[in-house]
Amino acid sequence: MERRFDHIWAIVLAAGSGSRMGEAAGVRKQYLEYRGVPLFWHSARTFSRIARIRGVVFVFPQDDLVAMRRRVKDLFKTDDLGLRFEVVAGGKRRQDSVRNGLAALPRECDGVLVHDSARPFAPAGMIQSLLNELESGAQGVIPAIAVTDTVKKVEGRNVCSTPDRSSLRAVQTPQAFERSILEHAHAQAEVHGWDVTDDASMLERLPEGPAGVRWVDGDVCNVKITTPEDLERLREPRATVPCTGWGYDVHRYGGNRPMVLGGVPIAGGPDIVAHSDGDVLLHALMDAILGCIGQGDIGTHFPDSDPAWDGANSTILLREVLVLAEKAHARIVHADLTVIAQTPRLSPHAKQIRRTVANLLGLDADRVNVKATTEEKLGFTGEKKGIKAVACVTALREI
């Protein structure tokens, strides 16, 4: 018999002590960060992508409740999932924490997913399958995968029997339930003193006969972070990606700095107004490199309000920027540079500028391009008031 669940909520269990993991990682496993957010938040993000899910109840240790309520609110401010949420304290046992989560559900909630925060990689497609099966008539649905190892039943050091593994499944979370039957099962667990490891076990024990629990295919990627060795699952191999930075700089003529472009003195060129040596080309180049590594601009690193940079040689500043790039695991592989000026004529200097910049970057000359153009006597440069430069830098960065 098919049913429609209009108000499904998820309970994310993050109340465990995680003692084995805590000793290795120095923090409860549910608070471990992966890609900038705690493990429990990855599950919440997945639930937010499923239209039928209206809200999430987060269950944390009693001692952490105030801090984690604040943490969850902050996460919603920066990464609004579009879900309602509640934050409650857990209990001594897992089933106590689930019961506390059930008590926090709004009255209109009719379906519930119970999920362990230590499984941050549960795929949305699998969760959809759970809900589809629930709506097809099941009172409870669990994700399960086939057991590939031979399993033995033992007593002490003795092997007693070998169950047929074709009928065995390894169970995962989240598990989906009709809210009323799950609440009834928890009430019966209190009456009869059941101590279980998952909620489906309660439905299987109901005295009036086991409720309809079904299974759908789980996912091998839906791993549980339990031991220190499992931390390796969170450490993705470093990847090398291309990145591009763009830089722009401009200086007025009529100052007190002799013209220098790309580290090359330009004899006969107009003097430059500048705090450093006024090398407009290297300034644009540095901004482009900083763009590749997300480190702002040269004004951030070498402010013109700092007397330490008064008259500073831009080739030295460039070396400082290249050190920042190295620390960010970025390797410059190409630079395309353009100078815009009506005067002086720069073509006689282009080859020398190219060689000098290539040497500064540690590149072959064929990976540096230097161009010069005018603005046809238009605007700031056309009226010979100053000089501009733009730079495009390509880098390979390990992330």
PyMOL commands that set and color helices and strands:
alter all, ss='L'
color gray80, all
select helices_A, chain A and resi 19-25+29-31+39-48+62-78+94-103+124-135+165-167+179-192+199-205+228-234+280-292+298-301+307-309+314-327+347-361+365-367+379-382
alter helices_A, ss='H'
color red, helices_A
select strands_A, chain A and resi 8-13+33-34+37-38+53-60+84-89+111-116+140-146+153-155+158-161+169-171+175-178+213-217+240-257+260-261+264-265+272+330-340+368-373+386-398
alter strands_A, ss='S'
color yellow, strands_A
deselect
rebuild
show_as cartoon
